[in-house]
């Protein structure tokens, strides 16, 4: 009988130790590393494939396209300018802007913009998988959805809450400086960063 008690006691001790180790390992095992998620911010300066006017709410769809190179020429004294508007944006139109094509989908961490004169601006990103440039009209504008960043001033860094992977960005001016009895936006430099 003593041998039976020792055997049962040993068996219970082994069960207790094995059960304790299993329970402990369930609670202390590290969680698996997440996969996918937001792209990492690298700080890399991206080359811009092309920029074009995006006057979705106006008749003049080709808003000073000959001045586009001024927005990336490295000279903050030169600028792409909007046409002169009689009224500030918001009264008859929500704004105007520039469509930026990165050539392929890239993880955008920020966009640095220099203006001539204080300007309010929004950054919009085309949805993931957008293969061709949105149309320059109200439907094309709406396809961008809500802004991913906004700011104001003469030097603005537009930084989405999380990096956005996209090929197309819309730099959308919503309030521009007075000029020649009206209102005109002036974009001096644009730099898109990873």
N, C-alpha and C positions, 0 to 999 in steps of 0.2 A: 504494500500500500504506500509506503514511503517512496518507493521508486516511481509509482504512478503519480504521486503528488509532485515530485521533482520534474517528471516528464511534462505534466500538464502545465506546471509553473514555467518551465523553460519555453514551452510552446507559446504561452500567453505573453511572455517577455519578448520573444522574437516577433510575434504579431504586433505588439505595441510599438516596438522599435521600427518595424517596417511601415506600419501605418503612420507613425509620427513623421518619418522621412518623406513619405508620399505627400502628406498634408503640407509639410513645410515647403517642399519643392513646388507645389502648386502655387503657393503664395509668394515665393521669392524668385521665381523664374522671370528673367527679363522679358519685356514685351518685344516682339519682333520689330526690326527696323521698318519704318514706313517705306512704302514704295510709291513711285509717282510723285504727285504733289506739285507745288508751284516750282517753276524753274528758278534756278539760283541767279542772284544778281552778281554779275561779273565786273561791272564798271567798264567793259569794253565799249569803245566808241564805234558805233555802227556806221557804215557807209550808207548813204541814202541813194536808192536806185533812181527815183524821180520824185518830183514835187509838182503838183498842179493846183490851180485855183479850184475852190469848192464853194461856189456861190449858189447854193441849193435853192435859195428863195428869190433870186434876181433874174433879170432878163439877160444880163451880160455874164454868160457862163465862163468866158475867157478873161477873167479879171486880171489885167496887167501881167499876162503870162511871160512877157519878155523880161520882166524884172525878177522872175523866180530865182535865177542864179545868184542874185544879191543876198538871198536868205541863207546861203551856205558858202559864201566866198571868203569867210574869215575876216571881213572888214565890217565892223559894227556901224560904220558911217553910211554904208549903203544898205538899201532895204527893198523888199517887195512891198508895194503899197496897195491897199484896197482902192477902189474908186472912191470919190468923195460922195458921202451920203448927206442928205439934208437933215435927217433925223438920226438920233442915237439909236443903236440897236435896242430892240425890245418894243418899240412903238409899232413898227410895221413889219419887221423881220427879226428873227432871233439872233442873227449874226451872219458871218461869212468866215471863210477859212481856207486852209491849205490841206490837201490830201497828200500824205507822205507814204510812198511805196518803198519798203525795205528790200524788195526783190524776192524775199522768201520770208516765211514765218520766223520771227526772232523773239527771244525772251526780253521784253522791254522793261527795264528797271526805272528809267527816268528819261525825261526830255528837257533839255536846257534851252530856253528861248530868251533872246534879247529883242526888245522892242525899242523903237524911238518914240518915247512918250509912254506914260502909264496906260496899261491895257489890261482888261480882264479877259481871261482865256480859259477854255476847257480843253482837255485832252480826251478824245474818244478813240476806241480801238474796235476795228472790225471783228466780228465773232470768229472764233477759231475755225479753221478750215475754209475761210473765204478765199476763193481761188482767183477771183477777178475783182478789179476795182469797182466799188459801188457807183451807181449812176449819180451824176451831179444833178439831183433833184430832191424833192421833199421825201420821196420814198427811200432814196439812197441815204439821205441824212438820218432818217428814222432807223435804218438798218444798223447804225452804229450803237443804238441804245443809249444808256445813261453814261455820263462822263466817268472816266476812271480816275481823273485828277482835275484840279482847277487851281487857279492862282491869279494874282494881279500884281502889277508893277512894271518896271522897265527891264528887270532881269528876273526871270521866273524859272524855277525848277519844278516841273510837273512830275510828281512821283506817285504812281498807283500804290494802293495799300499793299498789294502783292504784285510781283512781276506778271505782266500780261504777255502771252505769246500770240503774236499777230504779225501779219504782213503789212496791213494798212492802218495808219493812224490818221486821225483828223484833228488838226490844230484849229479850234473853233473860237474865233474872236467874238466876245459878247458885249464889249464896251470899249470904244476906241477914243483917242484924243480928238480935241477940236482941231480943225485945220481949214483955213481959207473960208471961213463962214459956215463950215459944215463939220463933218466928222470923217476921219480917215485913219485906218490902221496901218502901221509900218512895222513889218517883221524884219529885223536886221540879221539875226543869226539863229539857226536851229541845229541842235546836236542831239541825236538819239543815242542813248546809252543802255548797255545790257545790265 
